[in-house]
Amino acid sequence: MVPPSSLTIRATTAKPRPVPASGPVVVAPNHPNSLVDPLVVGLATPRRIHFVAKHTLFRFPLKLLLDWAGMIPVRRRQDAGTDGEANRQAGNLQTFEAAFAVLEQGGILGIFPEGITHDAPRLATIKTGPARIALGAEERHGFTLGVILLPVGLYFPRKASFRSDAVVVVGEPIRMAEWKERHRADPRQAVQALTELLETRLKSLLPQLSDEDQLLAQSVLEIYADRLPPPVGPAGASGAALELEHVKQVAAAIQRVR
């Protein structure tokens, strides 16, 4: 992870699909770079994003900054500690109410669905939180609120470098109104199915590699860069965005021969 103080962020979008300009949105990005990630996602839209963050961060003096930024504390199971499970669940009821309030006011809620930040070249297991909140907010309003669940991919080609680039890939929106009947028939199954769809959409935005295959992909790019087909990207895309497309091409080729 690169400390925010040592990173000059130059974010670009890899696809010309914007974050919706209005209406309730749950933004669900991957989480490769800790406290830098909310800053990068925030550059993709002029709208304020209220991120959910682990409650252990809400300690003085950082709490002052997080409160000012409109962040919402969540008590993760692994952070329960001496508070106990009952206190964790009670605290998370407050988290859900705060999240619902953001969406009911037409705002943007940000949740990192992996639940952890990590350096692996692939997604970690996706948690159900984004689906539960998005569907829960819609249920409270008879599925007329208009909540969108938005997968967002974050890619840092060289995140340990000073003045590192960041790429923000906005995925295809998932509209909660279309899940009305599935949720009414079986809420638990709807949450699980929506979580699986979110995971599939996120994986489509970014390369998915094992640690071993990441080394192979890096070698291929270094040795055969001038022989690879040109990556496809929108007009005016940055070098980092085009590099992401190249890495995805190589990752897909590796998967085909495995």
C-alpha positions in Angstrom: 0.0 0.0 0.0 1.2 3.5 -0.8 0.6 6.1 1.8 -1.5 9.0 0.5 1.2 11.5 1.3 3.6 9.8 -1.1 1.2 9.4 -4.1 0.3 12.0 -6.7 -2.9 10.6 -8.2 -3.5 10.8 -11.9 -6.7 8.9 -12.4 -8.2 8.1 -15.8 -11.2 6.1 -16.9 -10.6 3.1 -19.1 -14.1 3.1 -20.6 -16.4 6.1 -21.4 -19.1 5.0 -19.0 -19.7 7.6 -16.3 -20.9 7.3 -12.8 -24.6 8.3 -12.9 -25.0 12.1 -12.4 -28.0 11.8 -10.1 -30.0 9.3 -8.1 -29.1 6.7 -5.5 -26.0 4.6 -6.3 -24.0 2.0 -4.4 -20.5 2.1 -5.8 -18.7 -1.2 -5.3 -14.9 -1.0 -6.2 -12.2 -3.6 -5.6 -9.7 -2.6 -2.9 -6.0 -2.8 -4.0 -4.6 0.3 -2.3 -6.1 1.0 1.1 -6.8 4.6 2.0 -5.9 5.7 -1.5 -8.8 3.9 -3.1 -11.6 6.2 -1.9 -9.6 9.2 -3.2 -9.3 7.6 -6.6 -12.9 6.6 -6.9 -13.9 10.1 -5.8 -12.1 11.5 -8.9 -14.4 9.6 -11.2 -17.4 11.7 -10.2 -18.1 15.3 -9.0 -20.7 13.9 -6.6 -19.8 13.2 -2.9 -19.4 9.5 -2.1 -20.1 8.3 1.5 -17.8 5.4 2.0 -18.3 2.6 4.5 -15.0 2.0 6.5 -14.0 -0.3 9.3 -14.9 1.1 12.7 -11.3 0.7 14.0 -10.3 3.6 11.8 -12.6 6.0 13.6 -10.2 7.0 16.3 -8.9 10.5 17.1 -7.4 12.2 15.2 -8.4 10.3 12.0 -12.0 10.2 13.1 -12.3 13.9 12.5 -11.3 13.5 8.9 -13.5 10.5 8.3 -16.5 12.2 9.9 -15.9 15.3 7.8 -15.8 13.1 4.6 -19.1 11.6 5.5 -17.7 8.1 6.0 -19.8 5.4 7.8 -18.2 3.0 10.3 -18.9 -0.7 10.0 -18.0 -3.4 12.5 -16.5 -6.3 10.6 -16.7 -9.8 12.1 -12.9 -10.0 12.3 -12.7 -6.8 14.2 -15.3 -7.7 16.9 -12.6 -8.2 19.5 -13.8 -7.6 23.0 -16.9 -5.8 21.9 -18.7 -9.1 21.4 -21.0 -10.3 18.6 -24.1 -8.7 20.0 -22.5 -5.2 20.1 -21.1 -5.8 16.6 -24.6 -6.6 15.2 -26.2 -3.6 17.1 -23.5 -1.3 15.7 -24.1 -2.6 12.2 -27.8 -1.9 12.4 -26.8 1.8 12.8 -24.5 1.3 9.8 -27.4 0.0 7.6 -29.6 2.9 8.7 -27.0 5.4 7.8 -26.4 3.7 4.5 -30.1 3.7 3.8 -30.3 7.4 4.6 -27.7 8.2 2.0 -29.5 6.3 -0.7 -32.9 7.7 0.3 -31.5 11.2 -0.1 -30.4 10.3 -3.6 -26.7 10.1 -2.7 -23.8 7.8 -3.5 -22.7 5.1 -1.0 -19.3 3.5 -1.5 -18.6 -0.1 -0.3 -15.5 -2.2 -0.9 -17.2 -5.6 -1.3 -14.0 -7.6 -0.7 -14.0 -6.3 2.9 -10.2 -6.1 3.0 -7.4 -4.3 1.1 -4.8 -6.6 -0.4 -2.0 -6.9 -3.0 -3.2 -10.1 -4.8 -3.6 -9.9 -8.6 -7.2 -11.0 -8.4 -10.4 -10.3 -6.4 -10.8 -11.6 -2.9 -14.1 -13.2 -2.0 -17.0 -10.8 -2.4 -19.1 -10.1 0.6 -22.9 -9.6 0.6 -22.9 -6.1 2.1 -23.4 -4.1 -1.1 -26.3 -6.4 -2.3 -28.0 -6.4 1.1 -27.9 -2.6 1.4 -29.0 -2.0 -2.2 -31.9 -4.4 -2.0 -32.8 -3.4 1.5 -33.1 0.3 0.5 -35.3 -0.6 -2.4 -37.5 -2.9 -0.3 -38.2 -0.1 2.1 -39.6 1.9 -0.8 -41.5 -0.8 -2.6 -38.7 -1.0 -5.2 -39.4 2.5 -6.5 -36.3 4.2 -5.1 -34.2 3.6 -8.2 -31.0 2.3 -6.6 -28.2 1.3 -8.9 -25.4 -1.1 -7.9 -22.3 0.0 -9.8 -19.2 -2.3 -10.1 -16.0 -0.2 -10.4 -12.5 -1.6 -11.1 -9.4 0.1 -9.8 -6.0 -0.6 -11.4 -2.6 0.7 -10.3 0.1 -0.3 -12.9 2.9 0.7 -10.5 1.3 1.6 -7.2 4.6 1.6 -5.3 6.0 4.4 -7.5 5.9 8.1 -6.9 3.4 9.9 -9.1 1.7 6.6 -9.8 -1.1 6.4 -12.3 -4.5 4.9 -11.4 -7.2 3.6 -13.7 -10.9 3.7 -12.8 -13.0 1.3 -14.9 -16.8 1.9 -14.4 -18.8 -1.2 -15.1 -22.3 -1.9 -16.3 -24.9 -0.7 -13.8 -27.2 -3.2 -12.0 -30.6 -1.8 -11.4 -32.3 -2.9 -8.2 -35.8 -2.4 -9.6 -35.2 -5.4 -11.9 -34.7 -7.6 -8.8 -38.1 -6.9 -7.3 -39.7 -10.3 -8.0 -36.7 -12.3 -7.1 -36.3 -10.5 -3.8 -39.9 -10.9 -2.9 -39.8 -14.7 -3.7 -36.7 -15.4 -1.7 -34.7 -12.4 -0.2 -31.7 -14.5 0.9 -31.3 -16.2 -2.5 -31.7 -12.8 -4.2 -28.9 -11.3 -2.1 -26.6 -14.3 -3.0 -27.4 -14.1 -6.7 -26.8 -10.4 -6.8 -23.5 -10.8 -5.0 -22.5 -13.4 -7.5 -23.4 -11.1 -10.4 -21.4 -8.2 -8.8 -18.4 -10.5 -8.5 -18.7 -11.6 -12.2 -19.0 -7.9 -13.3 -16.0 -6.9 -11.2 -13.9 -9.8 -12.6 -14.7 -8.7 -16.1 -13.2 -5.3 -15.5 -9.8 -6.4 -14.2 -7.2 -9.1 -14.9 -7.6 -12.2 -12.7 -4.3 -14.0 -12.1 -2.7 -16.3 -9.6 0.6 -15.2 -8.1 2.4 -17.5 -10.5 0.5 -16.3 -13.5 1.1 -12.7 -12.6 4.9 -13.2 -12.9 4.3 -15.0 -16.3 2.1 -12.1 -17.5 4.8 -9.6 -16.5 7.4 -11.5 -18.4 5.2 -11.8 -21.5 4.6 -8.1 -21.5 8.3 -7.2 -21.1 9.5 -9.6 -23.8 6.7 -9.4 -26.4 5.3 -5.9 -25.9 6.1 -4.9 -29.4 4.5 -8.0 -30.9 1.2 -8.0 -29.0 -1.9 -6.7 -30.8 -2.7 -3.1 -29.9 -5.1 -2.8 -27.0 -8.6 -1.4 -27.7 -9.5 1.6 -25.7 -11.6 4.8 -25.9 -10.3 7.8 -27.8 -7.9 9.8 -25.6 -7.3 6.9 -23.2 -4.1 7.2 -21.1 -1.2 4.9 -21.4 -2.1 3.3 -18.0 -5.7 2.6 -19.3 -4.3 1.0 -22.5 -1.8 -1.0 -20.4 -4.7 -2.4 -18.4 -6.3 -3.7 -21.6 -3.0 -5.3 -22.6 -2.7 -7.0 -19.2 -6.3 -8.3 -19.6 -5.5 -9.7 -23.0 -2.4 -11.5 -21.7 -4.3 -12.8 -18.6 -7.1 -14.1 -20.9 -4.5 -15.9 -23.1 -2.9 -17.5 -20.1 -6.2 -18.8 -18.9 -7.0 -20.3 -22.3 -3.8 -22.4 -22.2 -4.1 -23.5 -18.6 
